[in-house]
Amino acid sequence: MPRKAGKHEPYDVIVLTASTPILPETFLKSLNPGGRLFAIVGEDPVMEALLINCTAPGEFKTTQLFETCTAPFINALQPARFTF
């Protein structure tokens, strides 16, 4: 099923204002070529601030800016967990 585009999508800049354990691909697909995405990705105590540039449709360059720790989004996408 194709994803529904946002009202003003694609975007030149996206800034996530909370952390996310896993960066959903939806954000990357929402960038214009030349667009940038700032996100804090990871789980406490290991999180990284990332700057992701869309270099061409479907192609991205990620720059790791610094380590940090911030509150996560409520209902953020979670990694698979090991269970017995």
N, C-alpha and C positions, 0 to 999 in steps of 0.2 A: 504494500500500500504506500503510495507516495506521501511524503511529508507535506503538510500544509505550510506554506510560507507565511511569515509574520506580515503584519500590515505594511511595514516599511522595509522589509528584508529585500535584498541583502544589505548588510551594514558595513560601514567603513571602520567603525571602532565599537568594540564591546568590552565593557569593564565589569567583571564579577566582583561584587562588594562583600562577599563572604567566601570561605573556602569550600572546596569540594574534594572528596576523596578520589574521585575519578572524574576527569573532564569529559562530559558527554559530547559525542561527535556532532550533535545538533548545533553546538556553538560554532564549530569549525565550518560546517556547511552554510552557516548564516553570514559568512564574511565575503565581501567583495574581493576580487583580486587587488592586492595592495592594501587590504584591510588589516587591522591589528586587533588582537584579543589579549587582555590582561587578565590573568587568573591565578589564584593561589590554590595549588593542588597538593593533596596529601592528607595524612591523618596526624593528629597530635601524637608525638612531639615533632614529627618530621614533615614539614610543608615547604614548598618552594613557590616563590613568585615567578611566574612565567610570562614572557612576552612572545606571542605567536603571531607571525606575519604570514598572510596568504600571498605566496609568490606567484601563483597561477591557479586557475580553477582546480581544486583538489590537491594542491601542493602547498606545504607549510614549512616554515623555518621557525624553530623554537629556540629562544634564548633564555637560559636560567639566570634570573636576576639576583636573587638573594634567598636565604632561608628565613622563615618567619613562622608564626603560629597565630591563627585567627579562628573565630567561631565559624562553624560550618553552616551551610544552608540547611534549613529544615527540609527533610525529605530528599536530600541529595542522593544521587546514584551511589550505591555502595559496592565495594569489591566483593567477590565471592569469598565466603568464610569457610574455613575448615570445620567440619563437624564430625563427630564419631557416629 
